[in-house]
Amino acid sequence: MATLTITLEPTVLEAAKSAAERRKITLDQLIAESLTMVASPPPTDADNEALIRLMNEGILGHIDRPLTRDEIYAERTWPRS
């Protein structure tokens, strides 16, 4: 791993520490994750197609229309007496 030295405004540093604390990670981990996201290549069309294929293989299968409210809540309802 490489070592990186940066200069930040004190308010930015405190905000970053707070953000890392909320996520229960170290400030180093937060910075490393942020830089990794910036340096990662964007998804390709092949990646997007693979994601859509996986989504269509899910429990509901291929859905060519938006679900109705009744369809969304069908499993969450029960007979009421």
C-alpha positions in Angstrom: 0.0 0.0 0.0 1.1 3.5 -0.7 1.1 6.3 1.9 -0.7 9.6 1.1 -0.3 12.9 2.8 -3.1 15.4 2.4 -3.9 18.9 3.7 -7.5 19.7 4.8 -9.4 22.5 6.4 -10.1 21.7 10.0 -13.9 21.7 9.4 -13.6 19.3 6.5 -11.4 17.0 8.7 -14.0 17.0 11.5 -16.8 16.3 9.1 -14.9 13.4 7.6 -14.1 12.0 11.0 -17.8 12.2 11.9 -18.8 10.5 8.7 -16.3 7.7 9.3 -17.6 7.3 12.8 -21.2 7.0 11.7 -20.2 4.3 9.3 -18.1 2.6 12.0 -14.9 2.7 9.9 -11.6 4.5 10.3 -10.9 7.8 8.5 -8.2 6.0 6.5 -10.8 3.4 5.3 -13.3 6.2 4.4 -10.7 8.0 2.3 -9.5 4.8 0.7 -13.1 3.8 -0.3 -13.7 7.3 -1.7 -10.6 7.3 -3.8 -11.3 3.7 -5.0 -14.8 4.8 -6.2 -13.3 7.8 -8.0 -10.6 5.7 -9.7 -12.9 2.8 -10.6 -13.9 2.6 -14.3 -17.6 3.2 -15.0 -19.9 0.3 -15.7 -19.9 -0.9 -19.2 -22.9 -1.9 -21.3 -22.0 -5.5 -20.7 -22.1 -4.9 -17.0 -25.5 -3.3 -17.3 -26.9 -6.1 -19.4 -25.6 -8.7 -16.9 -27.3 -6.8 -14.0 -30.6 -6.7 -15.9 -30.3 -10.4 -16.6 -29.7 -11.2 -13.0 -32.6 -9.0 -11.9 -34.9 -10.9 -14.4 -33.8 -14.2 -12.9 -35.1 -13.1 -9.5 -38.2 -14.4 -7.7 -40.6 -12.3 -9.8 -38.9 -13.2 -13.1 -39.2 -10.8 -16.1 -41.7 -8.0 -15.4 -42.7 -6.0 -18.5 -44.9 -3.6 -16.6 -45.0 -1.8 -13.3 -46.6 -3.8 -10.5 -49.9 -2.6 -9.1 -50.3 -1.7 -5.5 -52.4 -4.9 -4.9 -49.6 -7.1 -6.5 -47.0 -5.4 -4.3 -48.8 -6.0 -1.1 -50.4 -9.4 -1.9 -47.9 -11.3 0.2 -48.2 -8.9 3.1 -52.0 -9.1 3.5 -53.9 -11.7 5.5 -57.6 -12.6 5.8 -59.3 -10.2 8.2 -62.3 -11.3 10.1 
